[in-house]
């Protein structure tokens, strides 16, 4: 009987396959513990990457971000034995800490009473939605922030405090300014919704007889507001007159006005409320063209703060806004003049004063603020333009 023969190549292939099936592989797989560790580290790094992306999309405070990164990097996959331990009842609250009362007696919170909420709170309103718990303070010292108003780029009248600080209206003046001061500026003071505690006219180049006649005319136009005439016989520039007006004033806020301009009927009211709300060192505002025209005040109105203003190199760029700034008629915290005086310059003494205030008090949000209101009726007093 003939025996069928397989091709040699088929025989060799079959034997090679059998050999490979019975011999161990030369490529060894990583141990299962190492593979789990690599997967765990990959997940942790991926989580840290997404946290960084989320930090750019939803800015967090430094404390929150550190806490979140630590939570991801130091987390571990717990074995069943540890997971079982986590299901046990939590330990009791630590012993209550005694605190001193105003009378000097020590008191302790009752057991089981939750402790007071930490004074620190996240600044970003979206943080709770992320499920990230902020890290506790690393010090036992109480972290009580100073009460500060909320800063908005636009504010409504209703957002301002109704508190109104005392205002002294300060006017640098020369003899040629007495006529427009009497005809335009003082009548606009009479129309104010918030009256000043006084009007201080710093008059230069005026002997006593001129000063007395001027004061009589001022009182005839504005009889219901005290008027102080701080006169000197020698010639003086506007900056020196402003210093003398500040020295003879008593209000908490010194509002400056040029003798040949007029005030918006609500200028002193809004400046008094802005000062009571923010307590800045300097308040700048806008102006409208023409002393006879009263422009409407926007609601809401724009508010720019010191760092934003000064980041662009100074205050001059505020002249490009809708309500162009008037740097020569600021409202000033009276305490500023204890440290800064206006210089005896012929021109630009107002800009030099603002720069000196910033140099003295630093680039801070409340060193200087701008409010987008046409509070000065500015123009030639004869033509009204």
C-alpha positions in Angstrom: 0.0 0.0 0.0 1.4 3.3 -1.1 2.0 5.9 1.6 1.1 9.5 0.8 4.0 11.9 1.3 3.6 15.5 2.5 5.6 18.2 0.9 8.7 19.0 2.8 7.9 22.7 3.2 4.6 21.8 4.8 6.2 19.4 7.2 8.7 22.0 8.2 6.0 24.7 8.7 3.9 22.4 10.9 6.8 21.4 13.1 7.8 25.1 13.6 4.3 25.9 14.6 4.2 23.1 17.2 7.6 24.2 18.5 6.5 27.7 19.0 3.3 26.6 20.8 5.3 24.5 23.3 8.3 26.8 23.9 7.9 29.8 26.1 7.9 33.3 24.4 11.1 35.3 24.4 9.1 38.5 25.0 8.1 38.8 28.7 5.1 41.0 29.7 5.5 43.6 32.5 4.4 42.4 35.9 0.8 43.3 36.7 1.8 45.5 39.6 4.0 47.7 37.4 1.3 48.0 34.7 -1.2 49.2 37.4 1.4 51.7 38.6 2.0 53.1 35.1 -1.8 53.4 34.5 -2.3 55.1 37.8 0.5 57.6 37.1 -0.8 58.3 33.6 -4.3 59.0 35.1 -2.8 61.4 37.7 -0.8 63.3 35.1 -3.8 63.5 32.8 -5.8 64.9 35.7 -3.1 67.5 36.5 -3.1 68.5 32.8 -6.9 69.1 32.8 -6.6 71.1 36.1 -4.1 73.4 34.4 -6.4 73.9 31.5 -9.3 74.6 33.9 -7.2 77.1 35.7 -6.9 79.2 32.6 -10.6 78.8 31.8 -11.8 79.4 35.4 -9.1 81.3 37.2 -8.7 80.1 40.8 -6.9 81.6 43.7 -3.4 80.3 44.5 -4.6 78.4 47.6 -7.3 76.6 45.6 -5.0 75.7 42.8 -2.3 74.3 45.1 -4.9 72.3 47.0 -6.3 70.8 43.8 -3.0 69.9 42.4 -1.9 68.3 45.6 -5.1 66.3 45.8 -4.5 64.9 42.3 -0.7 64.2 42.6 -0.8 62.7 46.0 -4.0 60.6 45.5 -3.5 56.8 45.4 -5.7 53.9 44.5 -6.4 52.2 47.8 -6.6 48.5 48.3 -9.7 46.9 49.6 -8.3 46.8 53.2 -7.8 50.6 53.2 -11.1 51.2 51.6 -12.8 49.2 54.3 -11.1 51.4 56.9 -12.5 54.5 55.3 -16.1 53.3 55.8 -15.6 53.4 59.5 -17.3 56.1 61.6 -15.3 59.4 61.6 -13.5 60.2 64.8 -15.2 62.6 67.2 -14.6 66.3 67.0 -11.5 67.6 68.8 -11.9 69.2 72.1 -13.4 72.7 71.9 -11.0 75.5 72.0 -11.4 78.2 74.7 -11.7 81.8 73.6 -11.7 85.0 75.5 -14.8 87.2 75.7 -14.8 90.9 75.9 -15.3 90.6 79.7 -12.2 88.5 80.1 -14.0 85.2 80.8 -13.0 82.1 78.8 -15.7 80.4 76.8 -15.8 77.2 74.8 -18.0 76.2 72.0 -20.4 73.4 72.7 -19.5 69.9 71.6 -20.9 69.0 68.2 -21.4 72.7 67.3 -19.8 73.4 63.9 -16.9 75.7 64.1 -17.1 79.2 62.5 -16.7 79.3 58.8 -13.2 80.4 57.7 -12.9 84.0 57.0 -11.2 83.3 53.7 -13.6 82.6 50.8 -13.0 81.8 47.1 -13.0 84.8 44.9 -14.3 83.0 41.9 -18.0 82.3 42.0 -17.5 79.2 39.8 -15.3 77.4 42.2 -18.1 75.5 44.1 -19.3 74.2 40.7 -15.9 72.6 40.1 -16.2 70.6 43.4 -12.8 71.9 44.6 -12.5 72.4 48.3 -10.1 75.3 49.2 -7.1 74.5 51.3 -7.3 75.8 54.9 -5.0 78.6 56.0 -1.6 77.5 56.8 -1.4 79.8 59.8 -3.5 80.1 62.9 -3.6 83.9 62.7 -7.0 85.2 61.9 -7.2 86.3 58.2 -9.8 89.1 58.3 -9.8 91.1 55.1 -10.4 94.8 55.1 -13.9 95.7 54.1 -13.6 97.1 50.5 -16.2 98.1 48.0 -16.8 95.8 45.0 -15.1 97.3 42.0 -17.2 97.4 38.8 -16.3 98.9 35.5 -19.8 100.4 35.3 -22.0 101.4 38.2 -25.6 102.5 38.5 -26.6 105.4 40.7 -28.4 103.0 43.0 -25.1 101.1 43.6 -23.5 104.1 45.3 -23.8 104.7 49.0 -26.2 107.5 50.1 -23.6 108.6 52.6 -22.2 112.0 51.6 -19.0 113.4 53.0 -18.5 117.1 53.8 -17.3 119.1 50.8 -15.3 122.3 50.6 -15.5 124.0 47.2 -12.0 125.5 46.5 -11.5 128.1 43.8 -8.2 129.6 42.7 -8.8 133.1 41.6 -7.2 136.3 40.2 -8.9 139.7 40.0 -9.8 139.2 36.4 -11.7 136.0 37.4 -14.0 137.7 39.9 -16.6 138.6 37.2 -17.1 135.1 35.8 -16.9 133.7 39.3 -19.8 135.9 40.3 -21.9 135.4 37.2 -21.5 131.7 36.5 -19.7 129.6 39.1 -21.5 130.9 42.3 -25.0 130.6 40.8 -24.2 127.0 39.8 -23.2 126.4 43.5 -26.7 127.7 44.5 -28.2 124.9 42.3 -26.3 122.0 43.9 -28.2 119.1 45.3 -25.5 118.7 48.0 -24.4 122.0 49.4 -20.7 122.5 50.4 -19.9 123.4 53.9 -18.0 126.4 52.6 -16.7 128.0 49.4 -13.0 128.9 49.7 -11.8 131.5 47.2 -8.0 131.7 47.1 -7.5 135.2 45.6 -4.1 136.5 44.6 -2.9 139.9 43.4 -5.7 141.4 45.6 -5.0 144.0 48.3 -7.5 144.1 51.2 -9.9 146.6 49.6 -10.2 144.4 46.5 -10.7 141.3 48.6 -13.4 142.9 50.7 -15.4 144.1 47.7 -15.1 140.7 46.1 -16.4 138.9 49.2 -19.4 141.3 49.4 -20.3 140.5 45.8 -19.9 136.7 46.5 -22.2 136.8 49.5 -24.8 138.8 47.5 -25.0 136.0 44.9 -24.6 133.1 47.4 -26.0 134.1 50.8 -26.8 130.7 52.2 -23.2 129.2 52.0 -20.3 130.4 54.1 -17.6 132.0 51.9 -13.9 132.3 52.9 -11.7 134.6 50.9 -8.0 133.8 51.4 -6.4 136.7 49.7 -2.8 137.8 49.2 -1.6 141.0 47.6 1.2 139.4 45.6 0.8 137.5 42.3 0.6 133.8 42.5 0.1 130.9 40.1 -3.0 128.6 40.3 -1.1 125.9 42.1 -0.1 128.1 44.9 -3.6 129.4 45.2 -4.9 125.9 45.4 -2.5 125.1 48.2 -3.8 128.2 50.1 -7.4 127.2 49.5 -6.7 123.7 51.0 -5.0 125.3 54.0 -8.1 127.4 54.8 -10.7 124.7 54.2 -12.4 122.3 56.7 -14.3 119.8 54.5 -13.1 116.1 54.2 -13.2 116.4 50.4 -11.8 119.4 48.6 -13.5 119.9 45.2 -11.6 122.2 42.9 -13.3 124.4 40.3 -12.0 127.1 37.9 -13.5 130.5 38.5 -14.7 130.9 34.8 -16.5 127.5 34.7 -19.7 126.2 36.2 -20.7 123.0 38.1 -23.2 120.4 37.0 -26.1 120.7 39.5 -25.2 117.2 40.9 -21.4 117.5 40.8 -20.9 117.9 44.6 -23.5 115.2 45.4 -21.9 112.6 43.2 -18.4 113.4 44.3 -19.4 113.3 47.9 -21.0 109.9 47.4 -18.1 108.5 45.3 -15.7 109.6 48.0 -17.7 108.0 50.8 -18.1 104.8 48.8 -14.4 104.3 47.7 -12.3 106.7 49.8 -9.8 107.5 47.0 -7.1 110.1 47.2 -8.1 111.7 43.9 -11.3 111.7 41.9 -11.3 112.9 38.3 -14.4 113.4 36.1 -15.4 114.5 32.7 -16.7 117.9 31.4 -19.2 119.2 28.9 -18.7 122.1 26.5 -20.3 125.4 27.4 -21.1 126.9 30.8 -24.7 127.5 30.0 -25.5 123.9 29.0 -26.3 121.2 31.5 -25.6 117.7 30.1 -27.4 114.6 31.3 -25.5 112.2 33.5 -25.4 108.6 32.3 -26.8 105.7 34.3 -24.9 103.4 34.5 -21.7 105.4 34.5 -18.1 104.3 33.8 -15.6 103.9 36.6 -11.9 103.4 36.0 -9.5 102.6 38.9 -5.9 103.6 39.6 -4.1 100.5 38.3 -6.1 100.4 35.1 -5.5 104.2 34.6 -1.8 104.2 35.4 -1.0 101.1 33.4 -1.2 103.2 30.3 1.4 105.7 31.5 -0.6 108.3 33.2 -4.0 110.2 33.1 -3.7 112.0 29.8 -5.3 109.1 27.8 -8.5 109.8 29.8 -9.0 112.7 27.4 -9.9 110.3 24.7 -13.0 108.9 26.5 -16.5 109.9 25.8 -16.5 112.2 28.8 -13.1 113.7 28.5 -11.2 114.2 31.7 -10.6 117.6 33.3 -7.3 117.2 35.2 -7.3 120.8 36.6 -10.5 120.3 38.6 -10.0 117.2 40.7 -11.7 116.3 44.0 -9.0 115.6 46.6 -8.9 113.9 50.0 -7.9 116.8 52.3 -5.2 114.6 54.0 -3.3 114.5 50.7 -2.2 118.1 51.2 -0.4 117.1 54.4 2.1 115.3 52.2 1.8 116.8 48.7 1.6 120.4 47.6 1.0 121.9 44.2 4.1 123.4 42.6 4.4 127.1 41.6 4.4 126.4 37.9 3.0 128.6 35.2 1.6 125.7 33.2 0.6 122.1 33.8 0.8 122.3 37.6 -2.3 120.2 37.8 -0.7 117.3 35.9 2.4 117.6 38.0 0.3 117.4 41.2 -1.4 114.2 40.0 1.9 112.6 39.2 3.3 113.6 42.7 0.3 112.1 44.4 0.8 108.8 42.5 4.5 108.8 43.4 3.6 109.4 47.1 0.8 106.9 47.5 1.8 104.3 44.9 0.0 102.7 41.9 -3.1 101.5 43.8 -6.7 101.3 42.7 -7.8 103.9 45.2 -4.9 106.4 44.7 -6.9 107.8 41.8 -10.2 107.0 40.1 -12.1 108.4 37.1 -15.9 108.6 36.9 -17.5 109.0 33.4 -19.8 111.9 34.2 -19.8 115.4 32.7 -19.6 117.2 36.0 -17.8 120.4 34.9 -19.5 122.8 32.5 -16.3 124.0 30.8 -15.8 126.8 28.3 -15.3 130.4 27.6 -17.5 132.3 30.1 -18.3 135.1 27.6 -19.2 132.9 24.6 -20.4 129.8 26.5 -18.3 127.6 24.3 
